[in-house]
Amino acid sequence: MFEMTERTQRLKDDFIRVRGYWNEFWDGLLQLSPDFFEAYLNLSSVPWTKGVLDPKVREFIYIAIDASTTHLYEPGLRIHIQNALRLGATKEEIMEVYQLTSVLGMHTCTFGVPVLLDEFRQAGRGAEVEVPFDDRRLALKEDFIAKRGYWNAFWDGLLALDPDFFDAYLRFSSVPWTRGVLEPKIKEFIYIAIDAATTHLYEPGLRIHIQNALKYGATKEEIMEVYQLTTALGMHTCTLGVPVLLDELEKRERGGTAPAA
């Protein structure tokens, strides 16, 4: 534990006052670079001091981006689950955030199938992938629209090529929409966060879910706040990296690590 100065104590107190928590992974950054810590505090505080989303929803955004398969950052996930529970979140709400976030894997198909179709056509084999919609496929499309509230052309190829897999995904992704507890707009905010996160940056899905959120009454201020919260992902460079740096410095001081050749 490093010795607090008047400034570092003030910065820690300000962080707790604005963000509502403290974790020991901040200690090292506060020790090594109080200037950078203060800059991050100012940046991350904007949605917490001027924002429009419910604090619990903010924590859901953090949970989604930390639990996303493109990040899987357990230290942050634990903190934000603790915060969400303190703010009154239920296990059903947090499980629904997980369910919504788990659809990220499907972007393998929404991104990959159009490429596959295009390559078949360019290879002169378009007839192999031009499958007309039969009654079953049309029924699945209508069921998707009824349960998920939208349709996009990137689903056409998957539905044409493999209606069984599409049907299974429809059942999977519909659970939070047919049995969930979060309002539709909040569900769309979760999708926006994981699509806009720097670990994914998936524009097709982002556009769809912004359109859907607007349909459910979202404002530009709310969506901008989702973006602001999601930018915090970059700070995991420090919350992960600084403890490692301090540990290696301590090893070197003890003589436990020889200088690199």
N, C-alpha and C positions, 0 to 999 in steps of 0.2 A: 504494500500500500504506500503510495507516494504521499509526500507532505503537501497538503493543500495550501495554496497561497490565497490571499483575499480574492484575487481575480478568478482563479479556478473554482473556488467555492461558490462564488457568485454565479458563474456559468453553470455549474451543476444544479444549483438551486433554480436558476431560470429554466433549465431543461425540464426539471421535475414539475415546475409550476405550469409550463406550457404543454408539455407532452404527457404529463401524468404518470411517469414511471422513471425508473433508473435501472440500469443493468451494469454489472461489473465490466462488460466488454467496452463500455465507454471510458473507463478509467484510464486506459493506456493512451487513447487518443487525446484525452484532456491533458494528460501529462506531457506527451511528446509534442503536441501542436495545438495549444489553446486557441491560436488564431484561426486555424482551420476548423476546429470544433465550434468556435463561435460563428463562423461563416455558415457551417452546416445547420447550427441551431436556428439562425435567422432564416435560412432557406426552408427547412422542414417545418418551421413554425407557422408559415403563411396559411396553410389550410386549417390549422388549429386555432388561429386567432382571427381569421377573416373568412373562414369557410362557411358553407351552407349545409353540408351533410351532417347527419347525426353522428356523434363520436363513435357509436357502436358500428356504424356502417364504414367509417374510416378504418376501423380495426379489421373489418371483413376484407377490405381491399388489401391491407397488408398481409392478412392470412392467405388470401388467394395467390398473391405473387410469390410469397415465400414457399407455399406448398406446391406451386406449379411444377410440373415435371421438368421444365427448363431451368429450374433454380434449386428446389429442394433444400432450402436453408433452414435447418432445424432451430438454431439459436433464436433467430427472429420469429419463427413460427411459434415457439413456446411463449415468448414475450407477448406477442399479439393475441394469442389465445387467452393468456392470463388477463390482459387488458380488456378483451372483449367480455370475458366472464365477469370481471369487476364492473363493467358497464351494463350488465344485465343480459348478455347474450345467453341463449339456451344451447344445449347440445344439438338440438334439431336444427337450429340456425347455422351453427358452425359445420355440421355435417352437410347441410345443403350447399354451403360455400365450397366444400370439398367436391361434392357431386358436380356442381357447375364447373369447377376448375378442371375436373378430370376429363372433360371433353377435348382438352387441348390435343390429345393424341389423335383425334380424328382429322386434324389438319394434314396428316400424312395423306389422307384421301382427298380432301377438298383442294389441296395444293397439287397432289401427285396425279390424280386421275385426269384432270384437264391436260396435263403434260403428256400422259400416256396416250390419250385420244389424239392429240395433235401430232405426236410422233408416228402413230399408225397411219394417219391421213397423209403425212408427208412421205411416208414410205410406200404410198399407193395401196395401202391395205385398209382404207377407211370403211369398206363394206363390212369388215369383221367386227367393227365397234359401233356401227350404226344400227342400234336396236330400237325399234319403235316401242312406245309405251303401250303395253296391253292393259287389260282391265285391272290386273293385280297392281301393276306399277302406278297406274292412275289413282287407285284407291290408297296406296301407300303415300303418294304425294299429298292427297287430300288429308290424310290422317296426320302427316307431318305439319301441314299448315294449321290444322285444327289444334294440335297440341303445342307446337312451338311458335305459332303466330306469324310465320313468314315463310318465304321460299326464295331461293337464289339459284341462278343457273349453274353454279358449281356443284349442286346436288344432282343435276340431270345425268351426268356421266356415271356416277356411282349407282344411281337407281337403275340406269339402263344396263350396266354391266353385271351387277350383283344385287338383285332385289332382296335376297336372303340376308346379306350382310347389312344392307340399308335398313331392313326391317328390324334387325337386332339392334342397330345403333339407335333407331327411332325409339325403341322400347327403353334402351339404356338412358338416352339423353332426356327422355320425357319425364322421368321420375320426379325431378325437382319441379317440373312444370305442372304435374298433375297431383302431386302429393306434398308439395313444398309449403313452406311457411313465409318465405320472403316475398315482398311485393315484386311484380314483374320488372319494374324499373330498376330495383336493386340487383336483381338477377343479371340484367343487361350491364350494369356497372361492373359486375364481376368479370363478365366476358370482355368488356372494354379494357379493363386493367390487365388481364393476362395476354390479350392480343397486342396491346400497346407497350407492354413491358420490354425493356431493352434485351431481354433474353429470348424474345420471340419476334416482335415487330412484324406482325401478320396483318397487312393492310386489308385484304379482302374481308376477313372476319371483323376487323375493326370497323369498317364502313357499315357492314350489315348491322352490327350491334349498336352503333351510334344511331342509325336509322330507327332501329327498334326502340331504343331508349327515348328518342324524340317522340315516337308514336305513343309511348307510355307517359309522356308529360315531362321528361327531363329537360332541364334548362342548360344553357351553355355554361353557366357558373358551376353547376353540378358536375358536368363532364370535365370541365377544366380542373376541378378539384380532384377528380379521379386521376387525371394525368399527373397533377402535382404530387399526390400521394404515391403514385407508382414510380416517380423519379427517385424515391428513397432507395430503390434497389441498388443504385450505384454505390451507396455508402457502405454496402456489405464488403466492398474492397477493404475498408478500414476495420469494420467490426470483426471480420475474419482475419485480416492481414496483420493488424497491429498486435494482437496477442501472440501471434506466431513470431513476429519481429522481436517482441520483448523477451519471449522465451529463448530465442536463439542468442540474443545479446547476453542474457543471464548465463546460458551455457558457456559462451565464450569467456565471460568474466571468471567463471569457475574453472576454466581450462578444459572444459569438456569437449570442445570442438576445435580442431586444428585449422589454421588458415588454409584456404583453398590453394592448391598448387598452381 
